[in-house]
Amino acid sequence: MLIVTGGAGFIGSNLVHALNRLGRDDILVVDDLTDGHKFRNIATARIADYLDRDDFRDRIARGAQFGPVEAVFHQGACTDTTEWDGRYMLDTNFEVSKELFLWCQRRAATLVYASSGAVYGGSSEFSEAVESLEPLNVYGWSKLLFDRWVAARRRDLTARVVGLRYFNVYGPGEAHKNRMASVVHHFSRQIETDGVVRVFSGSHGFGDGEHRRDFVFVGDAVKVNLWAWESDRANGVYNVGTGAGRSFNDIARAVIGFHGRGEIEYIPFPADLTRAYQPVTQADIGRLRGDGYAEDFVPIEQGVPETLGSNVRETA
């Protein structure tokens, strides 16, 4: 059996569908469906069972077996970077992850878990080898805490543990995230509503719309998860990005190109974001490549229309 936590969410649901395409339907999906709209992400997926997040946590605390488990893909987390309830964030992202780690180790099950590029904070270096990191929010800190907690136990592992530091993932299946959805979705809605894409004006030494992110298509994030599970060489923490930062102007132009209309409007950079904003991210994927991941990454010129085209099909 395979377990996917956060399996009705954005990356998790795309992973479940990818596993189905590999012929696997012995999948236990774990999630919190308080927001029932997420069911659409897995409505057509083939799964063995579904468990509520809290029920699952209670069961692993009691040592539940669920039958033979090959691997757990731990995608479930609080991903709201604007959430400042530290007790909630650390319980959801740190404590739950530790509990699942120990459960997997007792059963020699591979654990592939979601970390985040947010651990790098305002750093200008984005290599897994960098140790002096200062996340800009409690979300990034919660992810860094677990990365370091696992690293301190690597000599005693009974099964592989792979952490994936996602950079700016976008693609089909994230519409339910509302304000935490990628800028691809926000820009598209702005064009549909007003015919204008609103982009931050210059700051931090960057020109209007030239802040940069490493935008990675969700299909590529899923492929790295599958590689991390299937490859014996995969171990430790890996950046998941394209290795190339692209500007918000680039994304805006790709969205405008899809719609065939619209223009860019630059809005003042919010003063209250100045100290908590990453002006640029660009994953160093040297370790990922060195350990054998050879797939090409989808450029935004291909990924943006694929994302927005799927939205049109879903709402048709």
C-alpha positions in Angstrom: 0.0 0.0 0.0 1.0 3.6 -0.6 -0.2 6.5 1.7 -0.6 10.1 0.4 -1.3 12.7 3.1 -2.8 15.9 1.7 -4.0 13.6 -1.1 -7.0 15.8 -2.0 -4.8 18.9 -2.1 -2.8 20.4 -4.9 0.4 18.4 -5.2 -1.1 15.4 -3.4 -4.0 14.9 -5.8 -1.8 15.3 -8.8 0.4 12.6 -7.3 -2.5 10.3 -6.7 -3.5 10.5 -10.4 0.1 9.9 -11.4 0.2 6.8 -9.3 -3.0 5.6 -10.9 -1.4 6.1 -14.3 1.4 3.7 -13.1 -1.3 1.1 -12.3 -1.4 1.7 -8.6 -4.8 2.1 -6.9 -3.8 0.6 -3.5 -3.6 4.1 -2.2 -4.8 5.4 1.2 -5.6 9.1 0.9 -5.4 11.2 4.0 -6.7 14.8 4.1 -8.9 17.3 5.8 -12.1 17.9 3.8 -13.5 20.7 6.0 -13.3 22.5 2.6 -15.3 20.0 0.7 -14.5 21.6 -2.6 -11.2 19.7 -2.7 -13.1 16.5 -3.3 -13.1 17.4 -7.0 -9.3 16.9 -7.2 -9.7 13.2 -6.5 -13.3 12.5 -7.6 -12.1 10.5 -10.6 -9.1 8.9 -8.8 -8.9 5.2 -8.0 -8.1 4.8 -4.3 -8.3 2.0 -1.7 -9.5 4.2 1.1 -9.8 7.7 2.5 -9.1 8.8 6.1 -9.6 12.1 7.8 -6.3 13.8 8.9 -7.1 13.7 12.6 -8.4 10.1 12.5 -5.1 9.1 10.7 -3.0 10.9 13.3 -4.9 9.2 16.1 -4.4 5.8 14.5 -0.7 6.1 13.9 -0.3 7.2 17.5 -1.9 3.9 18.5 0.5 2.0 16.1 -2.0 1.2 13.4 -0.7 -1.0 10.6 -2.9 -0.4 7.5 -1.3 -3.6 6.0 2.1 -3.6 4.3 3.0 0.0 3.5 5.8 0.6 0.9 5.9 4.3 1.1 4.3 7.4 2.6 4.2 10.6 0.5 3.7 13.2 3.2 2.2 16.2 1.3 -0.2 17.4 4.1 0.7 20.6 5.8 -0.4 24.1 6.5 0.9 26.0 3.5 -0.4 29.4 4.3 2.7 31.6 4.4 0.7 34.4 6.0 -0.4 32.2 9.0 1.2 33.5 12.2 -0.3 31.2 14.7 2.9 29.5 15.6 1.4 26.8 17.9 -0.9 25.7 15.1 1.8 25.8 12.4 4.4 23.9 14.5 1.8 21.2 15.5 0.6 20.7 11.9 3.9 20.9 10.1 6.5 19.8 12.7 4.9 17.6 15.3 2.7 15.6 12.8 5.8 15.1 10.6 7.8 13.8 13.5 5.1 11.3 14.4 4.8 10.1 10.9 8.6 9.8 10.6 8.8 7.5 13.6 5.8 5.4 12.4 7.5 4.9 9.0 10.9 4.0 10.6 9.2 1.3 12.8 7.8 -0.2 9.7 10.8 0.3 7.3 8.6 2.3 5.0 10.1 5.0 2.7 9.0 8.5 3.7 9.0 11.2 1.0 7.9 14.5 2.6 7.2 18.0 1.4 9.7 20.7 2.6 9.8 24.1 1.0 12.0 26.7 -0.6 10.7 29.0 2.0 13.4 27.7 4.3 15.9 29.9 2.5 14.2 33.1 3.5 15.9 36.2 2.1 19.1 34.2 1.3 20.8 34.7 -2.1 22.0 31.1 -2.0 19.6 28.3 -2.6 21.7 25.2 -2.1 20.8 22.3 0.3 24.4 22.7 1.7 23.7 26.2 3.1 23.2 25.9 6.8 22.9 29.5 8.0 19.2 30.0 6.9 16.8 32.5 8.3 13.2 31.9 7.1 11.0 35.0 6.8 7.9 33.4 8.2 6.8 30.7 10.7 5.8 28.5 7.8 9.3 28.4 6.4 10.7 27.9 9.9 8.4 24.9 10.6 9.7 23.2 7.4 13.3 24.0 8.3 12.9 22.5 11.8 11.7 19.2 10.4 14.5 19.1 7.8 17.1 19.6 10.6 15.3 17.1 12.9 15.5 14.4 10.3 19.1 15.3 9.4 20.1 14.7 13.1 18.8 11.1 12.8 20.1 10.1 9.4 22.8 7.7 10.8 20.1 5.6 12.5 17.6 5.3 9.7 15.9 2.0 9.0 14.3 3.2 5.8 14.9 6.0 3.3 13.7 9.5 4.1 13.6 12.1 1.3 12.7 15.7 1.8 11.6 17.9 -1.2 12.1 21.6 -1.0 9.4 22.8 -3.3 9.9 26.2 -4.9 6.9 28.0 -6.5 4.7 25.1 -7.7 1.8 25.9 -10.0 -0.6 23.9 -12.2 -4.0 22.2 -12.3 -5.7 21.4 -9.1 -4.8 24.4 -7.0 -7.9 26.6 -7.5 -9.3 25.6 -4.1 -6.3 27.3 -2.4 -7.9 30.7 -3.0 -5.4 33.5 -2.0 -2.6 30.9 -1.6 -3.0 29.7 -5.2 -0.2 30.6 -7.5 0.0 33.9 -9.3 -0.9 32.1 -12.5 -4.5 31.7 -11.2 -4.6 35.2 -9.7 -3.4 36.8 -12.9 -5.9 34.9 -14.9 -8.8 35.9 -12.7 -7.7 39.5 -12.9 -7.8 39.4 -16.7 -11.2 37.8 -16.7 -12.5 40.4 -14.3 -10.8 43.6 -15.3 -8.6 42.9 -18.3 -5.5 43.9 -16.3 -2.8 42.0 -14.6 -1.6 43.7 -11.4 2.1 43.3 -10.7 4.3 44.8 -7.9 6.4 47.8 -8.9 10.1 47.7 -8.3 11.7 47.1 -4.9 14.8 45.4 -3.3 16.9 46.6 -6.3 14.6 45.0 -8.9 12.6 46.9 -11.6 8.8 46.9 -12.1 7.6 43.3 -12.2 11.2 41.9 -12.2 11.1 40.1 -8.9 11.9 36.5 -9.8 10.7 33.1 -8.7 11.6 29.6 -9.6 8.2 28.6 -11.0 7.9 24.8 -11.2 5.0 23.0 -12.9 3.2 20.6 -10.6 3.7 17.7 -13.1 7.5 18.1 -12.5 7.0 18.2 -8.7 5.1 14.9 -9.0 7.9 13.3 -11.2 10.4 14.2 -8.5 8.3 12.5 -5.9 8.1 9.3 -7.9 11.8 9.4 -8.5 12.4 9.9 -4.8 10.3 6.8 -4.1 11.7 4.6 -6.8 15.4 5.5 -6.8 17.6 3.9 -4.2 20.0 6.8 -4.7 17.5 9.3 -3.4 18.2 10.2 0.2 18.3 13.4 2.1 16.9 16.8 1.1 16.5 18.0 -2.5 15.5 21.3 -4.1 12.5 21.0 -6.4 12.7 23.8 -9.0 13.7 24.4 -12.5 17.0 26.0 -11.6 16.1 29.2 -13.3 14.2 32.2 -11.8 11.6 33.8 -14.0 10.1 37.3 -13.5 6.5 38.1 -12.7 6.5 40.0 -16.0 7.2 36.7 -17.7 4.3 35.0 -16.0 2.0 37.9 -16.7 2.9 37.8 -20.4 2.3 34.1 -20.5 -1.2 34.5 -18.9 -2.0 37.4 -21.3 -0.9 35.3 -24.2 -3.3 32.5 -23.2 -6.3 34.8 -22.9 -5.3 36.8 -26.0 -6.0 40.1 -24.2 -5.0 42.1 -21.2 -2.2 44.4 -20.1 0.1 44.8 -17.1 -0.5 47.4 -14.4 2.2 48.0 -11.9 1.0 48.7 -8.3 3.0 50.1 -5.4 5.0 47.5 -3.4 3.4 47.2 0.0 5.7 48.7 2.7 4.7 46.1 5.3 6.1 43.3 3.0 9.5 44.7 2.7 11.2 42.7 5.5 9.2 39.5 4.8 9.5 39.2 1.0 11.8 37.1 -1.1 12.7 39.2 -4.1 14.3 36.3 -5.9 14.3 32.5 -5.7 16.3 30.1 -7.9 16.8 26.5 -6.9 20.2 25.0 -7.0 19.4 21.6 -8.5 22.9 20.3 -8.7 22.3 17.7 -6.0 19.1 16.5 -7.6 20.9 16.1 -10.9 24.0 14.5 -9.3 21.9 11.8 -7.7 20.3 10.9 -11.0 17.2 12.9 -11.7 17.5 13.5 -15.5 14.0 14.7 -16.5 13.6 18.1 -18.2 11.5 20.8 -16.5 8.4 22.3 -18.1 9.0 26.0 -19.0 6.3 28.5 -18.1 5.5 29.1 -21.8 4.2 25.5 -21.8 3.1 25.1 -18.2 0.9 28.3 -18.0 -1.4 27.4 -20.9 -1.6 23.8 -19.7 -2.7 25.1 -16.3 -5.2 27.6 -17.5 -6.5 25.2 -20.2 -7.3 22.6 -17.5 -9.2 25.3 -15.6 -11.4 25.9 -18.6 -12.1 22.2 -19.0 -12.9 21.7 -15.3 -15.5 24.5 -15.3 -17.0 23.8 -18.7 
